[in-house]
């Protein structure tokens, strides 16, 4: 059989391109989130008075003629509108292209799954791809990245701001006169969820599962991906962490992927107690704060609060005796590891011949340090 990621394997190259695009989309969204024009937030009273009539949310689509009529009735508003367009059309276009790429990502993923189902890729089906090591990783990452994209958008670009930017882009660009029919679908996918990243903000009902279901995805695909993430070591990390107490660190990346993917199948979180107990016992027996993507952390105590099965399963981890035991263990390991590290980092100590003679010992020390500091950084940071 041809290597799954070979240049002439169309099935492997197609899913590899989709996953690569997913990572690029997240990077672009994180970049753009630092350049949201403050005026779209309409926080200041002066901004509300000055721009309130020309910046609209999705209510614009219910009465476009009414809003445009208000502008045409006042020449000073028309001048302000034109000036606002010139100042912001470039950044609005870039945001729109990022939003469009999110919709295109999930459409392309669904098309790929349809192609697999219909036999477009000869001798390849969803089952055979999931049996291949690379294929399994890529299919799991494809679903996980879509979930992360949606979560990043909601965390970094507030729902009301997204709506105002999309409406402004629609008004100022040629989108309404062109055959660009994607705008409706993009608006449906990215309309406000009611979520706010502000501290103390109330979480909307059925969030984020209702948000994740705005574009339907094959239930069989979701089920099989979650099954693989539950049962397999898809990145073969356990061999790099031989000690049993390091197991949750070895599987940390997979645990983050599983956390995101479970929102595509909320019935597991709500009612399937046996599965949730298995997941918690394997991935979260000694940790409850996880990093889901490059510094974006989640506290499972809060995230799983609305889900009965997930909350019940996590209670065993959150038992005060277990928490005390973990904290004591990692604090003690820090005390024992600090003098070792200080000794190793002395000027001139790590010579080439010493490293070659002591590779297992050095790797064990490095591994222990990484595991301890990872747990302490995640679990002692202020929420």
Secondary structure as GFF3:
##gff-version 3
##sequence-region A 1 383
A	DSSP	alpha_helix	10	32	.	.	.	ID=ss1
A	DSSP	three_ten_helix	33	35	.	.	.	ID=ss2
A	DSSP	three_ten_helix	38	41	.	.	.	ID=ss3
A	DSSP	alpha_helix	45	51	.	.	.	ID=ss4
A	DSSP	three_ten_helix	58	62	.	.	.	ID=ss5
A	DSSP	alpha_helix	64	72	.	.	.	ID=ss6
A	DSSP	alpha_helix	75	118	.	.	.	ID=ss7
A	DSSP	alpha_helix	126	131	.	.	.	ID=ss8
A	DSSP	alpha_helix	133	156	.	.	.	ID=ss9
A	DSSP	alpha_helix	159	172	.	.	.	ID=ss10
A	DSSP	three_ten_helix	174	176	.	.	.	ID=ss11
A	DSSP	alpha_helix	182	190	.	.	.	ID=ss12
A	DSSP	alpha_helix	209	212	.	.	.	ID=ss13
A	DSSP	alpha_helix	219	231	.	.	.	ID=ss14
A	DSSP	three_ten_helix	238	240	.	.	.	ID=ss15
A	DSSP	three_ten_helix	244	246	.	.	.	ID=ss16
A	DSSP	alpha_helix	247	250	.	.	.	ID=ss17
A	DSSP	alpha_helix	252	262	.	.	.	ID=ss18
A	DSSP	three_ten_helix	263	265	.	.	.	ID=ss19
A	DSSP	alpha_helix	266	271	.	.	.	ID=ss20
A	DSSP	alpha_helix	273	283	.	.	.	ID=ss21
A	DSSP	beta_strand	289	293	.	.	.	ID=ss22
A	DSSP	beta_strand	296	299	.	.	.	ID=ss23
A	DSSP	alpha_helix	300	303	.	.	.	ID=ss24
A	DSSP	alpha_helix	308	314	.	.	.	ID=ss25
A	DSSP	alpha_helix	320	344	.	.	.	ID=ss26
A	DSSP	alpha_helix	352	357	.	.	.	ID=ss27
A	DSSP	alpha_helix	359	380	.	.	.	ID=ss28
###
